[in-house]
């Protein structure tokens, strides 16, 4: 594979001198130099029968068998590759082609066939490539059926970085398939890498790349570092002077849908979005419009919107509710307004508008100091602000007002965290001793698992179970573990746990936002 990028990219040469310190980008992956012929080659497996895989209803078809209208040459001119028998074929010497569509996160299906009879050997046999990110990130196409070559250059390798887990190649003249999931790299507004590109590949139905994080663009003979680039760029196919054939090419975008609004942009430049509107939201809107004076309907709609992470939309709903509720100073009016402020303050927390959350929850507390939701969420806010003593006071007040076992477990957990962070470890231990060891929490409840860790009933290695797969669950467990390490003075393990808490999609959860805050505090030290 020798790639002429769709953009100008200077590749640094690599010194072969043993005394030259390789950069992190050039360091061998898995202990092997790039393209090492001593690197063990993947085990050969025989894939199952491979029927033609039709595109699903939401797929964008890039080639259905008759036209290359959705493809161009790299200069934007019409694609010059040949079409025959429901497939298209590399026209050697004409150059690579790229999709007219630009994609970000994407699922791509593509079927390909090595030339038959086979000619050449090593990298000079049925060579092409599937590229993402405007030619930066390659999944290698090669005739790897009984054709020895270096491990990180065979079929389904992430070229020059990761060999496939196994060699699932079919013989030349047989159709093969790739099902590729590509997650684009994320860059901050300052062009700093936030998260690397990640690729998974099924080759003929066999998993050969499992969420591999690329160390930078793939290239021949070097490993260049990341450079910021647009989020959406064309898919491209390589002309490597071999008449490789392709058919049945389609993709499904995994990027945010139009209905997925931006909810929060982190200081590091990461963007967090809502989910699409559901029938539950639509029904709640319809019910509210039929009677705009009914307070519970504002809450029902706001909660439904929050369930699909439409927090800013929920804030608008609760604001409308506050305008509709009488402000006449009666006890009922105060309770109603406090409840709406509790919900709006919670959602300001979700989108990290802490000053507005503070205003809502503080006013709500003045209106109704017995509201459990206000006590709990104001406690979380004080904790995030680093006022651990006030947080402890609020969680202590929340405990006896918890509406169920789950909420009692949660407020007990946050009280232990707050007391521990306030330097009152003895009080935290005594508080746990006064509470039963098995609060009536839902099965697998993360707060209950964290309390067992604090009590010493489980070790850090036992905290996570195979059932803990949800993003919010992992974030909650990871943050509790990180704080447990932190109060013991182990900032290295604490940092690792906080980073793990932020690796999934649990960004609306308190554990995720607390991990954000903790990592910023640690960076300042």
Buried (B, 14 or more C-beta within 10 A) or exposed (E): BEBEBBEEBEBEEBEEEEEEEEEEBBEEBEEBBBBBEEBEBBEEBEBEEBEEEEBEEEBBBBBBEEEBEBBBBBEEEEBBBBBEEEBBBBBEEEBBBBBEBEBBBBBBBBBBBBBEEBBBEBBBBBBBBBBBBBBBBBBBBBBBBEBEBBBBBBBBBBBBBBBBBBBBBBEBBBBBBBBBBBBBBBBBEEEEBEEBBBBBBBBBBBBBBEEBBBBBBBBBEBBBEBBEBEBBBBBBBBBBEBBBBBBBBBBBBBEBEEEBBEBBEBEBBBEBBBBBBBEBBEEBBEBBEEEEEBBEBBBBBBBBBBEBBBBBBBBBBBBBBBEBBEEEEEEEBBBBBBBBBBBBBBBBBBBBBBEBBBBBBBBBBEBBEEBBBBBBBBBBBBBBEEBBEBBBBBBBBBBEBBEEBBBBBBBBBBBBBBBBBBEBBEBBBEBBEEBEEEBEBEEEBBBBBBBBBBBEEBEEEEBBEEEBEBBBBBBBBBBBBBBBBBBEEBBEBBBBBBBBBBBBBBBBBBBBBBBBBBBEEEEEE
